[in-house]
Amino acid sequence: MSYRVIALDLDGTLLTPTKTILPESLEALARAQQAGVKVLIVTGRHHCAIHPFYQALQLDTPAICCNGTYLYDYQAKKVLAADPLQENQAQQVLTMLEEEHIHGLLYADDAMFYQTATGHVTRTLNWAASLPEAQRPLFVQVPDLQQAARDAQAIWKFALSHPDTRALQQFARRTEAELGLACEWSWHDQVDIAQAGNSKGKRLAQWVESQGFSMQEVLAFGDNYNDLSMLEQVGLGVAMGNADDAIKARAAEVTGTNLEPGIAEIIRREVL
């Protein structure tokens, strides 16, 4: 099979645990681009938290952000396509979060908003502080997330983290049942809430078709449950060795962990 597109999740996949890209991956992806292959980031992240990796890869493609909620053009600095949450939906989520005493991050417009500095927020802020100023994501602490939601032009998603995974699971089930929203796991202790119907696979398929390609011409890499929608639709979906066994079982192939050069090895074999 001749692959024309390489789709890459970031955290747990292309990125090491210290949020770096292996030199082998950088080299293989650069060679693939030189050969005319399109390289696309497909992530749960906000577009403001992708800059260092987008620049390291020297991409010219848009990025699929917030688990497929929107497609962002870095060259024009604008959203190309999106299915955001409505304000009333966001307010309902925030009311439920307050009832359950669960903290959440609000991803909207060009920033991420938080009210309480949880461990997840603190870790992300520390990472951001290590970057050059021009590459730092915009984190904004607000006194009231409900007001932030009212002020937002576009609400992309909520990212919830909690030390009690069972509490998160129950909250996700309640959100799906009562509000009809999509809940996808992007980490073992993080669930993302977005508009129903949004997924990495759906947005990827839309972009691929807009470029005149088919999903069978896509090679994709991922490690978590929010990656399954793309891993199961493409020509070759590859799960990382650090993924849960349930993810590995549903991928066409499994490679090494995100600390090993498995991505580069498969690109060399399948593309170069």
PyRosetta script that sets phi, psi and omega in degrees:
from pyrosetta import init, pose_from_sequence

init()
pose = pose_from_sequence("MSYRVIALDLDGTLLTPTKTILPESLEALARAQQAGVKVLIVTGRHHCAIHPFYQALQLDTPAICCNGTYLYDYQAKKVLAADPLQENQAQQVLTMLEEEHIHGLLYADDAMFYQTATGHVTRTLNWAASLPEAQRPLFVQVPDLQQAARDAQAIWKFALSHPDTRALQQFARRTEAELGLACEWSWHDQVDIAQAGNSKGKRLAQWVESQGFSMQEVLAFGDNYNDLSMLEQVGLGVAMGNADDAIKARAAEVTGTNLEPGIAEIIRREVL")
pose.set_psi(1, 136.2)
pose.set_omega(1, 177.7)
pose.set_phi(2, -96.9)
pose.set_psi(2, 111.4)
pose.set_omega(2, -177.3)
pose.set_phi(3, -89.1)
pose.set_psi(3, 130.9)
pose.set_omega(3, -177.7)
pose.set_phi(4, -105.1)
pose.set_psi(4, -15.6)
pose.set_omega(4, -177.3)
pose.set_phi(5, -136.0)
pose.set_psi(5, 137.7)
pose.set_omega(5, 171.8)
pose.set_phi(6, -116.8)
pose.set_psi(6, 119.3)
pose.set_omega(6, -179.3)
pose.set_phi(7, -107.3)
pose.set_psi(7, 129.8)
pose.set_omega(7, -172.3)
pose.set_phi(8, -129.3)
pose.set_psi(8, 123.1)
pose.set_omega(8, 165.1)
pose.set_phi(9, -71.0)
pose.set_psi(9, 158.7)
pose.set_omega(9, 179.8)
pose.set_phi(10, -97.5)
pose.set_psi(10, -78.8)
pose.set_omega(10, -172.6)
pose.set_phi(11, -64.4)
pose.set_psi(11, 126.2)
pose.set_omega(11, -179.2)
pose.set_phi(12, 83.7)
pose.set_psi(12, -5.9)
pose.set_omega(12, -177.2)
pose.set_phi(13, -123.0)
pose.set_psi(13, -85.2)
pose.set_omega(13, 178.5)
pose.set_phi(14, -71.1)
pose.set_psi(14, -31.9)
pose.set_omega(14, -176.3)
pose.set_phi(15, -92.2)
pose.set_psi(15, 141.2)
pose.set_omega(15, 172.7)
pose.set_phi(16, -75.2)
pose.set_psi(16, 172.2)
pose.set_omega(16, 177.1)
pose.set_phi(17, -59.7)
pose.set_psi(17, -21.5)
pose.set_omega(17, 177.6)
pose.set_phi(18, -95.1)
pose.set_psi(18, 14.9)
pose.set_omega(18, 175.9)
pose.set_phi(19, 63.6)
pose.set_psi(19, 41.2)
pose.set_omega(19, 173.6)
pose.set_phi(20, -119.6)
pose.set_psi(20, 164.1)
pose.set_omega(20, 176.8)
pose.set_phi(21, -107.0)
pose.set_psi(21, 130.6)
pose.set_omega(21, 179.6)
pose.set_phi(22, -60.5)
pose.set_psi(22, 141.2)
pose.set_omega(22, 179.1)
pose.set_phi(23, -58.8)
pose.set_psi(23, -33.5)
pose.set_omega(23, 178.7)
pose.set_phi(24, -64.0)
pose.set_psi(24, -38.5)
pose.set_omega(24, 178.3)
pose.set_phi(25, -67.1)
pose.set_psi(25, -43.1)
pose.set_omega(25, 179.0)
pose.set_phi(26, -59.5)
pose.set_psi(26, -43.5)
pose.set_omega(26, -177.8)
pose.set_phi(27, -67.0)
pose.set_psi(27, -45.0)
pose.set_omega(27, -178.4)
pose.set_phi(28, -66.8)
pose.set_psi(28, -40.2)
pose.set_omega(28, -179.9)
pose.set_phi(29, -69.6)
pose.set_psi(29, -35.5)
pose.set_omega(29, 176.2)
pose.set_phi(30, -64.3)
pose.set_psi(30, -41.9)
pose.set_omega(30, 178.6)
pose.set_phi(31, -66.2)
pose.set_psi(31, -37.7)
pose.set_omega(31, 178.3)
pose.set_phi(32, -63.6)
pose.set_psi(32, -42.2)
pose.set_omega(32, 178.0)
pose.set_phi(33, -64.6)
pose.set_psi(33, -38.8)
pose.set_omega(33, 177.3)
pose.set_phi(34, -62.4)
pose.set_psi(34, -28.3)
pose.set_omega(34, 179.0)
pose.set_phi(35, -84.8)
pose.set_psi(35, 2.9)
pose.set_omega(35, 176.7)
pose.set_phi(36, 94.3)
pose.set_psi(36, 6.9)
pose.set_omega(36, 179.4)
pose.set_phi(37, -82.9)
pose.set_psi(37, 136.2)
pose.set_omega(37, 177.5)
pose.set_phi(38, -82.6)
pose.set_psi(38, 132.4)
pose.set_omega(38, 177.7)
pose.set_phi(39, -112.5)
pose.set_psi(39, 127.9)
pose.set_omega(39, -172.5)
pose.set_phi(40, -129.8)
pose.set_psi(40, 130.2)
pose.set_omega(40, 172.4)
pose.set_phi(41, -83.2)
pose.set_psi(41, 129.7)
pose.set_omega(41, 178.2)
pose.set_phi(42, -128.6)
pose.set_psi(42, 106.1)
pose.set_omega(42, -165.7)
pose.set_phi(43, -138.7)
pose.set_psi(43, 164.2)
pose.set_omega(43, 171.2)
pose.set_phi(44, -86.4)
pose.set_psi(44, -7.0)
pose.set_omega(44, -176.2)
pose.set_phi(45, -73.5)
pose.set_psi(45, 157.6)
pose.set_omega(45, 168.1)
pose.set_phi(46, -71.3)
pose.set_psi(46, 150.3)
pose.set_omega(46, -178.6)
pose.set_phi(47, -62.3)
pose.set_psi(47, -26.3)
pose.set_omega(47, -179.7)
pose.set_phi(48, -72.9)
pose.set_psi(48, -10.8)
pose.set_omega(48, -179.5)
pose.set_phi(49, -107.2)
pose.set_psi(49, 21.3)
pose.set_omega(49, -178.4)
pose.set_phi(50, -115.6)
pose.set_psi(50, -14.6)
pose.set_omega(50, -171.3)
pose.set_phi(51, -44.8)
pose.set_psi(51, -51.9)
pose.set_omega(51, -174.9)
pose.set_phi(52, -62.5)
pose.set_psi(52, -32.9)
pose.set_omega(52, -177.7)
pose.set_phi(53, -80.9)
pose.set_psi(53, -38.5)
pose.set_omega(53, 176.6)
pose.set_phi(54, -60.1)
pose.set_psi(54, -42.8)
pose.set_omega(54, -179.2)
pose.set_phi(55, -72.9)
pose.set_psi(55, -37.5)
pose.set_omega(55, 178.1)
pose.set_phi(56, -62.8)
pose.set_psi(56, -35.1)
pose.set_omega(56, 179.7)
pose.set_phi(57, -84.0)
pose.set_psi(57, -10.5)
pose.set_omega(57, -179.6)
pose.set_phi(58, 54.1)
pose.set_psi(58, 53.7)
pose.set_omega(58, -176.7)
pose.set_phi(59, -85.6)
pose.set_psi(59, 157.4)
pose.set_omega(59, 172.2)
pose.set_phi(60, -127.2)
pose.set_psi(60, 7.9)
pose.set_omega(60, 180.0)
pose.set_phi(61, -93.3)
pose.set_psi(61, 158.5)
pose.set_omega(61, 172.7)
pose.set_phi(62, -71.4)
pose.set_psi(62, 166.9)
pose.set_omega(62, 178.3)
pose.set_phi(63, -113.4)
pose.set_psi(63, 140.5)
pose.set_omega(63, 174.0)
pose.set_phi(64, -91.5)
pose.set_psi(64, 119.3)
pose.set_omega(64, -170.2)
pose.set_phi(65, -117.9)
pose.set_psi(65, 159.1)
pose.set_omega(65, 175.5)
pose.set_phi(66, 50.8)
pose.set_psi(66, 50.7)
pose.set_omega(66, 176.0)
pose.set_phi(67, 58.0)
pose.set_psi(67, 36.6)
pose.set_omega(67, 176.6)
pose.set_phi(68, 93.2)
pose.set_psi(68, 3.2)
pose.set_omega(68, 179.9)
pose.set_phi(69, -63.5)
pose.set_psi(69, -36.2)
pose.set_omega(69, 179.4)
pose.set_phi(70, -152.7)
pose.set_psi(70, 161.5)
pose.set_omega(70, 178.5)
pose.set_phi(71, -112.5)
pose.set_psi(71, 122.7)
pose.set_omega(71, -173.5)
pose.set_phi(72, -115.2)
pose.set_psi(72, 128.8)
pose.set_omega(72, 179.0)
pose.set_phi(73, -95.2)
pose.set_psi(73, 110.1)
pose.set_omega(73, -178.5)
pose.set_phi(74, -72.9)
pose.set_psi(74, -28.6)
pose.set_omega(74, -179.0)
pose.set_phi(75, -68.5)
pose.set_psi(75, -46.3)
pose.set_omega(75, -179.0)
pose.set_phi(76, -90.1)
pose.set_psi(76, -8.3)
pose.set_omega(76, -177.6)
pose.set_phi(77, 54.5)
pose.set_psi(77, 53.3)
pose.set_omega(77, 179.0)
pose.set_phi(78, -151.6)
pose.set_psi(78, 158.5)
pose.set_omega(78, 176.8)
pose.set_phi(79, -82.4)
pose.set_psi(79, 130.0)
pose.set_omega(79, -178.4)
pose.set_phi(80, -92.2)
pose.set_psi(80, -34.7)
pose.set_omega(80, -179.8)
pose.set_phi(81, -156.4)
pose.set_psi(81, 143.9)
pose.set_omega(81, -175.6)
pose.set_phi(82, -160.9)
pose.set_psi(82, 151.6)
pose.set_omega(82, 171.5)
pose.set_phi(83, -133.8)
pose.set_psi(83, 77.4)
pose.set_omega(83, -176.0)
pose.set_phi(84, -78.4)
pose.set_psi(84, 171.6)
pose.set_omega(84, 172.3)
pose.set_phi(85, -73.7)
pose.set_psi(85, 147.7)
pose.set_omega(85, 172.1)
pose.set_phi(86, -81.1)
pose.set_psi(86, 155.7)
pose.set_omega(86, -177.3)
pose.set_phi(87, -59.8)
pose.set_psi(87, -40.5)
pose.set_omega(87, -178.8)
pose.set_phi(88, -64.8)
pose.set_psi(88, -33.5)
pose.set_omega(88, 176.2)
pose.set_phi(89, -66.2)
pose.set_psi(89, -44.2)
pose.set_omega(89, 179.4)
pose.set_phi(90, -61.9)
pose.set_psi(90, -40.6)
pose.set_omega(90, 179.9)
pose.set_phi(91, -65.7)
pose.set_psi(91, -36.4)
pose.set_omega(91, 177.2)
pose.set_phi(92, -65.3)
pose.set_psi(92, -42.0)
pose.set_omega(92, 177.3)
pose.set_phi(93, -61.4)
pose.set_psi(93, -45.3)
pose.set_omega(93, -178.6)
pose.set_phi(94, -63.2)
pose.set_psi(94, -37.4)
pose.set_omega(94, 176.6)
pose.set_phi(95, -63.8)
pose.set_psi(95, -42.9)
pose.set_omega(95, 179.0)
pose.set_phi(96, -65.9)
pose.set_psi(96, -39.3)
pose.set_omega(96, 178.3)
pose.set_phi(97, -61.0)
pose.set_psi(97, -40.6)
pose.set_omega(97, 179.1)
pose.set_phi(98, -66.1)
pose.set_psi(98, -38.9)
pose.set_omega(98, 178.4)
pose.set_phi(99, -63.6)
pose.set_psi(99, -38.0)
pose.set_omega(99, -176.2)
pose.set_phi(100, -93.4)
pose.set_psi(100, -1.8)
pose.set_omega(100, 180.0)
pose.set_phi(101, 58.1)
pose.set_psi(101, 45.2)
pose.set_omega(101, 176.6)
pose.set_phi(102, -114.4)
pose.set_psi(102, 133.7)
pose.set_omega(102, -179.7)
pose.set_phi(103, -90.7)
pose.set_psi(103, 145.8)
pose.set_omega(103, 180.0)
pose.set_phi(104, -139.1)
pose.set_psi(104, 155.4)
pose.set_omega(104, 171.8)
pose.set_phi(105, -97.6)
pose.set_psi(105, 137.0)
pose.set_omega(105, 176.9)
pose.set_phi(106, -103.8)
pose.set_psi(106, 117.8)
pose.set_omega(106, 177.4)
pose.set_phi(107, -97.2)
pose.set_psi(107, 116.6)
pose.set_omega(107, -177.6)
pose.set_phi(108, -148.1)
pose.set_psi(108, 150.8)
pose.set_omega(108, 174.8)
pose.set_phi(109, 46.4)
pose.set_psi(109, -118.3)
pose.set_omega(109, -176.6)
pose.set_phi(110, -111.6)
pose.set_psi(110, 20.9)
pose.set_omega(110, -176.3)
pose.set_phi(111, -150.9)
pose.set_psi(111, 169.0)
pose.set_omega(111, 173.6)
pose.set_phi(112, -115.4)
pose.set_psi(112, 130.4)
pose.set_omega(112, -174.2)
pose.set_phi(113, -112.2)
pose.set_psi(113, 139.9)
pose.set_omega(113, 177.4)
pose.set_phi(114, -141.4)
pose.set_psi(114, 154.2)
pose.set_omega(114, 178.4)
pose.set_phi(115, -105.3)
pose.set_psi(115, -39.1)
pose.set_omega(115, -179.1)
pose.set_phi(116, -121.6)
pose.set_psi(116, 132.9)
pose.set_omega(116, -177.7)
pose.set_phi(117, -80.7)
pose.set_psi(117, 85.0)
pose.set_omega(117, 176.1)
pose.set_phi(118, -73.5)
pose.set_psi(118, 175.7)
pose.set_omega(118, 178.8)
pose.set_phi(119, -59.3)
pose.set_psi(119, -40.1)
pose.set_omega(119, 179.1)
pose.set_phi(120, -62.1)
pose.set_psi(120, -43.2)
pose.set_omega(120, 179.6)
pose.set_phi(121, -64.9)
pose.set_psi(121, -44.8)
pose.set_omega(121, -178.8)
pose.set_phi(122, -61.8)
pose.set_psi(122, -43.1)
pose.set_omega(122, 178.2)
pose.set_phi(123, -61.4)
pose.set_psi(123, -42.3)
pose.set_omega(123, -178.9)
pose.set_phi(124, -68.2)
pose.set_psi(124, -39.2)
pose.set_omega(124, 177.6)
pose.set_phi(125, -63.8)
pose.set_psi(125, -39.6)
pose.set_omega(125, 178.2)
pose.set_phi(126, -64.5)
pose.set_psi(126, -41.1)
pose.set_omega(126, 177.0)
pose.set_phi(127, -62.9)
pose.set_psi(127, -45.2)
pose.set_omega(127, -178.7)
pose.set_phi(128, -60.6)
pose.set_psi(128, -38.3)
pose.set_omega(128, -178.8)
pose.set_phi(129, -65.8)
pose.set_psi(129, -22.0)
pose.set_omega(129, -179.4)
pose.set_phi(130, -80.9)
pose.set_psi(130, -8.9)
pose.set_omega(130, -176.2)
pose.set_phi(131, -92.4)
pose.set_psi(131, 157.8)
pose.set_omega(131, 170.0)
pose.set_phi(132, -58.2)
pose.set_psi(132, 148.4)
pose.set_omega(132, -172.8)
pose.set_phi(133, -55.2)
pose.set_psi(133, -37.6)
pose.set_omega(133, -177.0)
pose.set_phi(134, -68.8)
pose.set_psi(134, -17.8)
pose.set_omega(134, -177.7)
pose.set_phi(135, -103.0)
pose.set_psi(135, -0.4)
pose.set_omega(135, -174.8)
pose.set_phi(136, -75.7)
pose.set_psi(136, 133.6)
pose.set_omega(136, 174.2)
pose.set_phi(137, -68.4)
pose.set_psi(137, 153.9)
pose.set_omega(137, -177.9)
pose.set_phi(138, -92.5)
pose.set_psi(138, 109.1)
pose.set_omega(138, 175.9)
pose.set_phi(139, -107.6)
pose.set_psi(139, 128.9)
pose.set_omega(139, -177.1)
pose.set_phi(140, -126.0)
pose.set_psi(140, 120.9)
pose.set_omega(140, 174.4)
pose.set_phi(141, -86.9)
pose.set_psi(141, 129.8)
pose.set_omega(141, -177.9)
pose.set_phi(142, -125.2)
pose.set_psi(142, 152.8)
pose.set_omega(142, 178.7)
pose.set_phi(143, -74.8)
pose.set_psi(143, -18.1)
pose.set_omega(143, -174.5)
pose.set_phi(144, -151.4)
pose.set_psi(144, 109.4)
pose.set_omega(144, 179.6)
pose.set_phi(145, -66.8)
pose.set_psi(145, -28.7)
pose.set_omega(145, 178.4)
pose.set_phi(146, -64.6)
pose.set_psi(146, -38.4)
pose.set_omega(146, 176.4)
pose.set_phi(147, -68.9)
pose.set_psi(147, -38.3)
pose.set_omega(147, 177.5)
pose.set_phi(148, -61.1)
pose.set_psi(148, -38.8)
pose.set_omega(148, 177.8)
pose.set_phi(149, -66.8)
pose.set_psi(149, -37.7)
pose.set_omega(149, 178.2)
pose.set_phi(150, -65.7)
pose.set_psi(150, -34.7)
pose.set_omega(150, -177.3)
pose.set_phi(151, -80.3)
pose.set_psi(151, -18.7)
pose.set_omega(151, -173.7)
pose.set_phi(152, -72.2)
pose.set_psi(152, 144.2)
pose.set_omega(152, 173.2)
pose.set_phi(153, -81.1)
pose.set_psi(153, -38.9)
pose.set_omega(153, 179.4)
pose.set_phi(154, -141.7)
pose.set_psi(154, 129.3)
pose.set_omega(154, 179.7)
pose.set_phi(155, -106.6)
pose.set_psi(155, 113.3)
pose.set_omega(155, -173.2)
pose.set_phi(156, -81.7)
pose.set_psi(156, -52.2)
pose.set_omega(156, -178.4)
pose.set_phi(157, -169.0)
pose.set_psi(157, 173.0)
pose.set_omega(157, 167.3)
pose.set_phi(158, -112.2)
pose.set_psi(158, 140.2)
pose.set_omega(158, 173.2)
pose.set_phi(159, -115.7)
pose.set_psi(159, 115.5)
pose.set_omega(159, -176.3)
pose.set_phi(160, -109.3)
pose.set_psi(160, 134.9)
pose.set_omega(160, 173.6)
pose.set_phi(161, -133.1)
pose.set_psi(161, 147.5)
pose.set_omega(161, -176.4)
pose.set_phi(162, -160.7)
pose.set_psi(162, 140.2)
pose.set_omega(162, 179.7)
pose.set_phi(163, -65.5)
pose.set_psi(163, -22.5)
pose.set_omega(163, 179.2)
pose.set_phi(164, -97.2)
pose.set_psi(164, 98.1)
pose.set_omega(164, -176.5)
pose.set_phi(165, -62.3)
pose.set_psi(165, -34.6)
pose.set_omega(165, 179.4)
pose.set_phi(166, -64.1)
pose.set_psi(166, -36.5)
pose.set_omega(166, 177.1)
pose.set_phi(167, -64.4)
pose.set_psi(167, -39.1)
pose.set_omega(167, 177.5)
pose.set_phi(168, -66.2)
pose.set_psi(168, -41.9)
pose.set_omega(168, 179.4)
pose.set_phi(169, -61.0)
pose.set_psi(169, -43.5)
pose.set_omega(169, 178.5)
pose.set_phi(170, -64.1)
pose.set_psi(170, -40.6)
pose.set_omega(170, 179.4)
pose.set_phi(171, -64.7)
pose.set_psi(171, -41.8)
pose.set_omega(171, 179.5)
pose.set_phi(172, -62.3)
pose.set_psi(172, -43.8)
pose.set_omega(172, 179.3)
pose.set_phi(173, -62.9)
pose.set_psi(173, -40.6)
pose.set_omega(173, 179.6)
pose.set_phi(174, -65.6)
pose.set_psi(174, -41.7)
pose.set_omega(174, -179.4)
pose.set_phi(175, -62.9)
pose.set_psi(175, -43.1)
pose.set_omega(175, 178.3)
pose.set_phi(176, -65.4)
pose.set_psi(176, -42.5)
pose.set_omega(176, -176.3)
pose.set_phi(177, -71.7)
pose.set_psi(177, -43.2)
pose.set_omega(177, -173.8)
pose.set_phi(178, -89.0)
pose.set_psi(178, -33.1)
pose.set_omega(178, -175.6)
pose.set_phi(179, -110.2)
pose.set_psi(179, -14.2)
pose.set_omega(179, 179.6)
pose.set_phi(180, 69.7)
pose.set_psi(180, 25.6)
pose.set_omega(180, -179.9)
pose.set_phi(181, -94.0)
pose.set_psi(181, 165.6)
pose.set_omega(181, -179.3)
pose.set_phi(182, -91.0)
pose.set_psi(182, 129.7)
pose.set_omega(182, 177.2)
pose.set_phi(183, -119.6)
pose.set_psi(183, 118.3)
pose.set_omega(183, -179.2)
pose.set_phi(184, -127.5)
pose.set_psi(184, 140.1)
pose.set_omega(184, -179.5)
pose.set_phi(185, -87.4)
pose.set_psi(185, 123.9)
pose.set_omega(185, 178.7)
pose.set_phi(186, -109.9)
pose.set_psi(186, -7.2)
pose.set_omega(186, 176.0)
pose.set_phi(187, -158.6)
pose.set_psi(187, 169.3)
pose.set_omega(187, -175.7)
pose.set_phi(188, -64.7)
pose.set_psi(188, -25.2)
pose.set_omega(188, -179.1)
pose.set_phi(189, -124.1)
pose.set_psi(189, 24.9)
pose.set_omega(189, 179.5)
pose.set_phi(190, -136.1)
pose.set_psi(190, 127.8)
pose.set_omega(190, 175.1)
pose.set_phi(191, -121.1)
pose.set_psi(191, 139.0)
pose.set_omega(191, -178.6)
pose.set_phi(192, -107.2)
pose.set_psi(192, 138.8)
pose.set_omega(192, 179.9)
pose.set_phi(193, -116.0)
pose.set_psi(193, 124.6)
pose.set_omega(193, -178.0)
pose.set_phi(194, -143.3)
pose.set_psi(194, 178.8)
pose.set_omega(194, 178.6)
pose.set_phi(195, -60.7)
pose.set_psi(195, 139.0)
pose.set_omega(195, 178.8)
pose.set_phi(196, -59.4)
pose.set_psi(196, 140.2)
pose.set_omega(196, 179.2)
pose.set_phi(197, 96.9)
pose.set_psi(197, -20.7)
pose.set_omega(197, 178.2)
pose.set_phi(198, -74.4)
pose.set_psi(198, 138.0)
pose.set_omega(198, 173.8)
pose.set_phi(199, -161.1)
pose.set_psi(199, 160.0)
pose.set_omega(199, 176.6)
pose.set_phi(200, -60.6)
pose.set_psi(200, -42.6)
pose.set_omega(200, -177.8)
pose.set_phi(201, -63.8)
pose.set_psi(201, -42.0)
pose.set_omega(201, -179.0)
pose.set_phi(202, -64.3)
pose.set_psi(202, -48.5)
pose.set_omega(202, -178.4)
pose.set_phi(203, -67.8)
pose.set_psi(203, -37.1)
pose.set_omega(203, 177.7)
pose.set_phi(204, -62.5)
pose.set_psi(204, -44.8)
pose.set_omega(204, 179.9)
pose.set_phi(205, -60.6)
pose.set_psi(205, -40.7)
pose.set_omega(205, 178.9)
pose.set_phi(206, -62.0)
pose.set_psi(206, -45.9)
pose.set_omega(206, -179.1)
pose.set_phi(207, -67.3)
pose.set_psi(207, -44.7)
pose.set_omega(207, -179.3)
pose.set_phi(208, -57.5)
pose.set_psi(208, -46.2)
pose.set_omega(208, -179.5)
pose.set_phi(209, -66.7)
pose.set_psi(209, -34.3)
pose.set_omega(209, 178.9)
pose.set_phi(210, -65.6)
pose.set_psi(210, -22.7)
pose.set_omega(210, 179.3)
pose.set_phi(211, -92.2)
pose.set_psi(211, 0.3)
pose.set_omega(211, 179.3)
pose.set_phi(212, 84.0)
pose.set_psi(212, 14.0)
pose.set_omega(212, 178.0)
pose.set_phi(213, -103.0)
pose.set_psi(213, 172.5)
pose.set_omega(213, 172.5)
pose.set_phi(214, -115.6)
pose.set_psi(214, 159.8)
pose.set_omega(214, 179.2)
pose.set_phi(215, -65.2)
pose.set_psi(215, -21.0)
pose.set_omega(215, 176.7)
pose.set_phi(216, -69.8)
pose.set_psi(216, -15.3)
pose.set_omega(216, 178.5)
pose.set_phi(217, -94.8)
pose.set_psi(217, 12.8)
pose.set_omega(217, -177.4)
pose.set_phi(218, -108.3)
pose.set_psi(218, 133.4)
pose.set_omega(218, 171.0)
pose.set_phi(219, -107.0)
pose.set_psi(219, 122.1)
pose.set_omega(219, -174.8)
pose.set_phi(220, -126.5)
pose.set_psi(220, 146.3)
pose.set_omega(220, 179.0)
pose.set_phi(221, -125.3)
pose.set_psi(221, 136.9)
pose.set_omega(221, 178.2)
pose.set_phi(222, -159.1)
pose.set_psi(222, 171.8)
pose.set_omega(222, -177.0)
pose.set_phi(223, -138.0)
pose.set_psi(223, -6.1)
pose.set_omega(223, -173.1)
pose.set_phi(224, -135.6)
pose.set_psi(224, 179.1)
pose.set_omega(224, -173.2)
pose.set_phi(225, -63.7)
pose.set_psi(225, -32.1)
pose.set_omega(225, 178.5)
pose.set_phi(226, -73.3)
pose.set_psi(226, -4.4)
pose.set_omega(226, 176.5)
pose.set_phi(227, -93.7)
pose.set_psi(227, -14.8)
pose.set_omega(227, -174.2)
pose.set_phi(228, -60.1)
pose.set_psi(228, -36.0)
pose.set_omega(228, -177.8)
pose.set_phi(229, -61.6)
pose.set_psi(229, -28.8)
pose.set_omega(229, 175.7)
pose.set_phi(230, -93.1)
pose.set_psi(230, -37.1)
pose.set_omega(230, -178.6)
pose.set_phi(231, -60.6)
pose.set_psi(231, -33.1)
pose.set_omega(231, -176.1)
pose.set_phi(232, -88.1)
pose.set_psi(232, -6.1)
pose.set_omega(232, -178.4)
pose.set_phi(233, -104.2)
pose.set_psi(233, -20.6)
pose.set_omega(233, -171.2)
pose.set_phi(234, -88.2)
pose.set_psi(234, 173.4)
pose.set_omega(234, 179.2)
pose.set_phi(235, -62.1)
pose.set_psi(235, -41.7)
pose.set_omega(235, 175.9)
pose.set_phi(236, -141.4)
pose.set_psi(236, 111.8)
pose.set_omega(236, 177.7)
pose.set_phi(237, -102.7)
pose.set_psi(237, 121.9)
pose.set_omega(237, -173.8)
pose.set_phi(238, -114.7)
pose.set_psi(238, 125.1)
pose.set_omega(238, 176.2)
pose.set_phi(239, -94.5)
pose.set_psi(239, 144.7)
pose.set_omega(239, 178.2)
pose.set_phi(240, -77.1)
pose.set_psi(240, 155.0)
pose.set_omega(240, -179.5)
pose.set_phi(241, -65.3)
pose.set_psi(241, -19.9)
pose.set_omega(241, 178.4)
pose.set_phi(242, -89.1)
pose.set_psi(242, 1.6)
pose.set_omega(242, 179.0)
pose.set_phi(243, -73.3)
pose.set_psi(243, 159.5)
pose.set_omega(243, 173.5)
pose.set_phi(244, -62.4)
pose.set_psi(244, 153.5)
pose.set_omega(244, 179.4)
pose.set_phi(245, -58.6)
pose.set_psi(245, -32.7)
pose.set_omega(245, 179.9)
pose.set_phi(246, -64.7)
pose.set_psi(246, -33.7)
pose.set_omega(246, 177.8)
pose.set_phi(247, -72.4)
pose.set_psi(247, -45.6)
pose.set_omega(247, -179.6)
pose.set_phi(248, -58.9)
pose.set_psi(248, -37.7)
pose.set_omega(248, -177.6)
pose.set_phi(249, -66.4)
pose.set_psi(249, -26.2)
pose.set_omega(249, -176.4)
pose.set_phi(250, -99.3)
pose.set_psi(250, -5.5)
pose.set_omega(250, 177.3)
pose.set_phi(251, -89.3)
pose.set_psi(251, 155.6)
pose.set_omega(251, 179.1)
pose.set_phi(252, -71.9)
pose.set_psi(252, -29.0)
pose.set_omega(252, -177.3)
pose.set_phi(253, -150.0)
pose.set_psi(253, 154.1)
pose.set_omega(253, 176.7)
pose.set_phi(254, -121.7)
pose.set_psi(254, 134.0)
pose.set_omega(254, 177.4)
pose.set_phi(255, -114.4)
pose.set_psi(255, -166.4)
pose.set_omega(255, -179.1)
pose.set_phi(256, -71.1)
pose.set_psi(256, 178.8)
pose.set_omega(256, 179.4)
pose.set_phi(257, -73.2)
pose.set_psi(257, 176.2)
pose.set_omega(257, 179.4)
pose.set_phi(258, -75.3)
pose.set_psi(258, 3.7)
pose.set_omega(258, 171.4)
pose.set_phi(259, -101.7)
pose.set_psi(259, -0.3)
pose.set_omega(259, -177.8)
pose.set_phi(260, -118.4)
pose.set_psi(260, 156.5)
pose.set_omega(260, -174.2)
pose.set_phi(261, -81.7)
pose.set_psi(261, 37.5)
pose.set_omega(261, -177.3)
pose.set_phi(262, -65.0)
pose.set_psi(262, -37.8)
pose.set_omega(262, 178.9)
pose.set_phi(263, -60.8)
pose.set_psi(263, -46.6)
pose.set_omega(263, 179.6)
pose.set_phi(264, -62.3)
pose.set_psi(264, -40.9)
pose.set_omega(264, -178.6)
pose.set_phi(265, -63.2)
pose.set_psi(265, -41.2)
pose.set_omega(265, 180.0)
pose.set_phi(266, -71.3)
pose.set_psi(266, -37.6)
pose.set_omega(266, 176.7)
pose.set_phi(267, -62.5)
pose.set_psi(267, -43.3)
pose.set_omega(267, 178.6)
pose.set_phi(268, -61.8)
pose.set_psi(268, -40.9)
pose.set_omega(268, -178.3)
pose.set_phi(269, -72.2)
pose.set_psi(269, -43.5)
pose.set_omega(269, -171.0)
pose.set_phi(270, -93.8)
pose.set_psi(270, -24.2)
pose.set_omega(270, -173.3)
pose.set_phi(271, -117.1)
pose.set_psi(271, -42.7)
pose.set_omega(271, -173.1)
pose.set_phi(272, -94.5)
pose.dump_pdb("model.pdb")
